[in-house]
Amino acid sequence: MEPFLRMDRFPHIWCPGCGIGTVVTCFADALKKGAFDLDRVAVVSGIGCSGRVAGYIKLDSFHTTHGRPIPFATGLHLSNRKLKVVVISGDGDLIAIGGNHFIHAARRNVDLTVICINNFNYAMTGGQVGPGTPVSALSTTTPFGNFEHPFNLPALAASSGAVYVARWTSLHVRRLTNSILEALTKPGFTFVEVIAPCPTLYTRRNKLGTSIEVLGSYRDNCEIRHGADPSTVDITFGGKIVIGKFVDVAGKPTFLESLDAAMQRALGKEYGLGKDYYMRSAGQRALVDREARHD
Ligand code: SF4
């Protein structure tokens, strides 16, 4: 793991039994398996316990503001097509505060991989109810049980246009690693939800046992159903969790492919100055023009 981690920042801040570290390990293993050039991979996180991932990963990494990792990652990708940009963050950050960015990046099929660690609450701020908290679960702000319907994250991603959608848990490390690798190598907006325990604020409050017992419940309560209709994989408190690869669409143009096609149609050969030509500032375009003229 050492080549992938900023060891000088250790020990990390995650609680014993937290599932986030397992997801980091699976992500690093996926990079290793895929033999990625680490100079061409960037990680972006938002705020929250999962948002700390960017601080520990030894890649170009960015810890952005709350809910904004996807627009930041989109900008990074648009300014450097050679980068593989990965967003790793939590359910509160990505789906509540950043929910609008999530659905529009999926709609546009921006070439990003988004890994959402879903621990069913806003953990870093004290265990408040979040967009993934199951109905009837206890949280700091729902002491009598949550009465709001949570998002079904795979259904949200799939209906917004994601080309790859999967859900695993932090127990299913081999399958999760392979799924992350698949998501990383597929062009377009790819999404992996990872159900992971937050023993300090969610599982303890809901009397779900120790982290080991929670992992045991993932073993007993998960059903692998590849190709399941995402609209049928809602999570209920204490109910079965459907996991697997739900969506894998081939051939859908990415945001930049669609942009290039539109610009080629409109500008013809002029667009050949460089695919990113029109995305530069006026000053940068003048420099490109000068270099093209060799003056
Ligand atoms: S509060 Fe929960 S999510 Fe945050 S580090 Fe601790 S166990 Fe993990």
Boltz pocket constraint, residues with backbone or C-beta under 6 A from the ligand:
constraints:
  - pocket:
      binder: B
      contacts: [[A, 13], [A, 14], [A, 15], [A, 16], [A, 17], [A, 18], [A, 19], [A, 20], [A, 49], [A, 50], [A, 119], [A, 123], [A, 124], [A, 197], [A, 198], [A, 199], [A, 200], [A, 201], [A, 202]]
      max_distance: 6.0
